[in-house]
């Protein structure tokens, strides 16, 4: 059978619609989510370091063995909250046009997560992790995981673009910069809002994440106005130096 032709400008390859997950995949995703939800609830009620794998398994109505089929530790189960947000943003990134500059795609992906409550679980976990070094390390590992995912997604773009030059240093430096900007936005939000999870506070966090991408894209040109102090118009374009 000949390959399917796509119209000009139409997404293809990594930008095509994902296949419908099987029932088995859906069941696995539901179990994974139940474990993560149980771990986060125990973190809220008991605090960091005050519950075990067995506690999470009981709360999720699964066996200890099943827990370890999905996660290696309580911290890993909690870090999945951050993985979830970052993977969701990355999924939006992969849907962007293959010829769009990477930084524009990153900013647009965050804008697509229009509901500020989408950042609530990650923001809550970030706040709770501040008092627990081991949990904080797991959080950092989740961000590092996303760095690798960004590199993979960018490689897919290079593969889709005929004649595009692949620069490993550029790619790794850009992915690391994207993640560093995300971390900076989290730090500024926590310092500014003290971990508040009100809709207003989460709107500030979302806007800080978007603004951090704009700063990177403009080559860190000094901002002409305070950022993320209000709900800025997300459709306002910022000049981007990155053109890949």
C-alpha positions as CSV (number, residue, x, y, z in Angstrom):
1,X,0.0,0.0,0.0
2,X,1.5,3.4,-0.9
3,X,2.2,5.9,1.9
4,X,-0.6,8.3,2.8
5,X,-0.2,11.7,1.3
6,X,-0.7,14.8,3.5
7,X,-1.8,18.1,2.3
8,X,0.7,21.0,2.6
9,X,0.9,22.3,6.1
10,X,-0.9,19.2,7.5
11,X,0.8,17.5,10.4
12,X,2.4,14.2,9.7
13,X,4.7,11.7,11.5
14,X,5.1,12.7,15.1
15,X,2.4,15.4,14.7
16,X,-0.2,12.9,13.6
17,X,-3.1,12.0,15.9
18,X,-2.1,9.3,18.4
19,X,-3.6,5.8,18.0
20,X,-6.5,5.0,20.3
21,X,-5.1,3.2,23.4
22,X,-6.1,-0.4,24.0
23,X,-8.2,-1.5,27.0
24,X,-5.1,-3.0,28.6
25,X,-3.3,0.3,28.2
26,X,-6.2,2.2,29.7
27,X,-6.4,-0.2,32.7
28,X,-2.6,0.3,33.3
29,X,-3.0,4.1,33.1
30,X,-5.9,4.0,35.5
31,X,-3.9,1.9,38.0
32,X,-0.9,4.2,37.7
33,X,-3.2,7.2,38.3
34,X,-4.8,5.5,41.3
35,X,-1.4,4.9,42.9
36,X,-0.3,8.5,42.3
37,X,-3.6,9.9,43.6
38,X,-3.3,7.8,46.8
39,X,0.4,8.8,47.3
40,X,-0.5,12.5,47.0
41,X,-3.4,12.2,49.4
42,X,-1.2,10.5,52.0
43,X,1.4,13.2,51.5
44,X,-1.3,15.8,52.2
45,X,-2.6,14.1,55.3
46,X,0.6,12.6,56.8
47,X,3.4,14.8,55.4
48,X,6.6,13.7,53.7
49,X,8.3,10.6,55.0
50,X,5.4,9.6,57.2
51,X,3.9,6.8,55.0
52,X,5.1,3.7,53.3
53,X,4.6,1.7,50.1
54,X,2.2,-0.5,51.9
55,X,0.1,2.6,52.9
56,X,-0.1,3.7,49.3
57,X,-1.0,0.2,48.1
58,X,-3.8,-0.1,50.7
59,X,-5.2,3.3,49.8
60,X,-5.1,2.5,46.1
61,X,-6.7,-1.0,46.7
62,X,-3.8,-2.8,45.1
63,X,-1.1,-5.2,46.3
64,X,2.5,-4.3,47.2
65,X,3.7,-6.3,44.2
66,X,1.5,-4.3,41.9
67,X,2.8,-1.0,43.3
68,X,6.4,-2.1,42.4
69,X,5.2,-3.0,38.9
70,X,4.7,0.7,38.4
71,X,7.1,2.6,40.8
72,X,10.3,1.9,42.6
73,X,9.5,4.0,45.7
74,X,7.0,6.3,47.4
75,X,9.0,9.3,46.0
76,X,8.8,7.9,42.5
77,X,5.0,7.6,42.8
78,X,4.8,11.2,43.9
79,X,7.1,12.5,41.2
80,X,4.7,11.0,38.7
81,X,2.5,14.1,39.4
82,X,5.2,16.3,37.9
83,X,5.8,13.8,35.1
84,X,2.1,14.0,34.3
85,X,2.1,17.7,33.8
86,X,5.3,17.8,31.9
87,X,4.2,14.9,29.7
88,X,0.9,16.7,29.0
89,X,2.7,19.8,27.9
90,X,5.1,17.7,25.8
91,X,2.1,16.1,24.1
92,X,0.9,19.5,23.1
93,X,4.4,20.4,21.9
94,X,4.4,17.3,19.6
95,X,1.1,18.5,18.0
96,X,2.7,21.8,16.9
97,X,3.7,22.2,13.2
98,X,7.0,20.5,12.4
99,X,8.4,23.6,10.8
100,X,7.5,25.9,13.7
101,X,10.5,27.2,15.8
102,X,11.0,25.0,18.9
103,X,10.6,27.8,21.4
104,X,7.4,29.1,19.8
105,X,6.1,25.5,20.0
106,X,7.1,25.3,23.7
107,X,5.3,28.5,24.6
108,X,2.2,27.6,22.5
109,X,2.1,24.2,24.2
110,X,1.9,25.9,27.6
111,X,-0.8,28.3,26.3
112,X,-2.8,25.3,25.2
113,X,-3.1,24.2,28.8
114,X,-5.6,27.0,29.2
115,X,-7.0,26.0,32.6
116,X,-4.7,27.3,35.4
117,X,-5.9,24.3,37.5
118,X,-3.8,22.0,35.2
119,X,-0.7,23.1,37.1
120,X,-2.3,22.6,40.6
121,X,-1.0,19.1,41.3
122,X,2.5,20.0,40.2
123,X,2.4,23.2,42.2
124,X,1.1,21.4,45.3
125,X,3.8,18.7,45.1
126,X,6.5,21.3,44.5
127,X,5.4,23.1,47.7
128,X,5.2,20.0,49.8
129,X,8.6,18.8,48.5
130,X,10.4,21.9,49.8
131,X,10.6,20.3,53.3
132,X,11.8,16.9,52.2
133,X,15.2,16.6,50.4
134,X,14.5,13.1,49.1
135,X,11.2,14.1,47.6
136,X,12.8,17.2,46.2
137,X,15.4,15.1,44.4
138,X,12.7,13.0,42.9
139,X,11.1,16.2,41.6
140,X,14.4,17.2,40.0
141,X,14.7,13.8,38.4
142,X,11.2,14.3,36.9
143,X,12.4,17.5,35.3
144,X,15.5,15.8,34.0
145,X,13.3,13.1,32.5
146,X,11.4,15.8,30.6
147,X,14.7,17.2,29.3
148,X,15.4,13.9,27.6
149,X,11.8,13.8,26.2
150,X,12.3,17.3,24.7
151,X,15.5,16.2,23.0
152,X,13.6,13.2,21.5
153,X,10.8,15.3,20.3
154,X,13.2,17.8,18.7
155,X,15.0,15.0,17.0
156,X,11.7,13.8,15.5
157,X,11.3,17.3,14.0
158,X,14.8,17.2,12.5
159,X,13.9,13.8,10.9
160,X,10.7,15.3,9.4
161,X,12.4,18.4,7.9
162,X,14.3,17.6,4.7
163,X,17.7,19.1,4.7
164,X,17.6,20.3,8.3
165,X,21.0,20.3,10.0
166,X,21.2,18.4,13.2
167,X,23.3,20.0,16.0
168,X,23.6,17.9,19.1
169,X,25.1,20.7,21.2
170,X,22.3,23.1,20.1
171,X,19.7,20.6,20.8
172,X,20.9,19.7,24.3
173,X,21.6,23.3,25.3
174,X,18.1,24.3,24.2
175,X,16.4,21.5,26.0
176,X,18.3,22.2,29.2
177,X,17.5,25.9,28.9
178,X,13.8,25.2,28.5
179,X,13.7,23.1,31.7
180,X,15.8,25.6,33.6
181,X,13.3,28.3,32.7
182,X,10.5,26.1,33.9
183,X,12.2,25.5,37.2
184,X,12.9,29.3,37.5
185,X,9.2,30.0,37.0
186,X,8.4,27.5,39.8
187,X,10.9,29.1,42.1
188,X,9.6,32.7,41.5
189,X,6.0,31.6,41.9
190,X,6.8,29.9,45.3
191,X,8.7,33.0,46.5
192,X,5.9,35.3,45.3
193,X,2.8,33.3,46.3
194,X,4.1,31.1,49.1
195,X,2.7,27.9,47.6
196,X,-0.9,29.2,47.5
197,X,-3.2,27.0,45.4
198,X,-5.9,29.6,44.7
199,X,-7.0,30.1,41.1
200,X,-5.3,33.5,41.1
201,X,-2.0,32.0,42.3
202,X,-2.1,29.2,39.8
203,X,-2.9,31.7,37.0
204,X,0.3,33.5,38.0
205,X,2.3,30.3,37.9
206,X,0.9,29.4,34.5
207,X,1.8,32.9,33.2
208,X,5.3,32.7,34.7
209,X,5.9,29.4,32.8
210,X,4.7,31.1,29.6
211,X,6.8,34.2,30.2
212,X,9.9,32.2,30.9
213,X,9.6,30.7,27.4
214,X,9.2,34.2,26.0
215,X,12.4,35.4,27.8
216,X,14.4,32.5,26.4
217,X,13.0,33.0,22.9
218,X,13.9,36.7,23.0
219,X,17.5,36.0,24.1
220,X,16.7,37.3,27.6
221,X,16.1,40.8,26.4
222,X,15.2,42.9,29.5
223,X,11.4,42.9,29.9
224,X,9.7,46.2,29.4
225,X,7.0,45.5,32.0
226,X,6.5,43.3,35.1
227,X,5.6,39.8,34.0
228,X,2.8,37.5,35.3
229,X,1.5,40.2,37.7
230,X,-1.9,40.0,36.0
231,X,-3.5,37.6,33.5
232,X,-1.7,38.8,30.4
233,X,-3.0,38.3,27.0
234,X,-1.5,35.0,26.0
235,X,-2.0,35.7,22.3
236,X,0.5,38.6,22.4
237,X,3.5,37.5,20.4
238,X,7.1,37.9,21.6
239,X,10.0,38.0,19.1
240,X,11.9,34.7,19.1
241,X,15.5,34.4,18.3
242,X,15.2,30.6,17.8
243,X,14.2,29.8,14.2
244,X,14.5,26.0,14.2
